[in-house]
């Protein structure tokens, strides 16, 4: 029994002296957002991108090529002006570069013997309360979950897939839930690196329920809520962005283009 106890303590200590689980693989799914206004049209999107951490001379070239292909495909699918291609590619590249630096910094700190680094790493190991509020069409999902950034027991994608299956949510909500969790974890880590004194607190998300709650809204209520969110997100000028991304109301319900046309 003492041997078993000692083994558990060693495992726990070694886990603390590592970066968060989401940073331990050679390819990390990182949360990215697109929020661009060009020629009176605004597009907003969010998803997770597989960022390779393998350092070689072809890494940057491959990422640029993949982002270019994504931007071109989005522009063609949504019938957007071709000026969006460079803007989408540039905005995503800036985020991926930032994520790459943050992940490498966390890995270096985890290997350091500096006591200050050990203190910082212990702050990563705190179990986090993540509040999720997502609406897709007429379905609204609210939840408050406890997440251990150092545990490899479950991934955001597995949790999202299981939640969608158990609660009978639209399958399109799965990637949105996973993105929400990964974005929260990244924001926690960035805050910890920039502010070692205060803990990370989200001020723009509030959930009152302690258990998963799914609400089916009427079409009229869902349309009104979307319209209100859209008015909040609408840029003041053609080239302005809102202070933070918001859900958009498509031009018409038969279109898959989440854009706003000023014409």
Secondary structure by P-SEA (a helix, b strand, c coil): caaaaaaaaaaaaaaaacccccccccccbbbbbbbbbcccbbbbbbbbbbcccccccaaaaaaaaaaaaaaaaaaaaacccccaaaaaaaaaaaaaaaaaaaaaaaaaaaacccaaaaaaaaaaacbbbbbbbbbcccbbbbbbbbbccccccccaaaaaaaaaaaacccccaaaaaaaaaaaaaaaaaaaaaacccccccccccccccccbbbbbbcaaaaaaaaaaaaaaaccccccccccbbbbbbcccccccccbbbcc
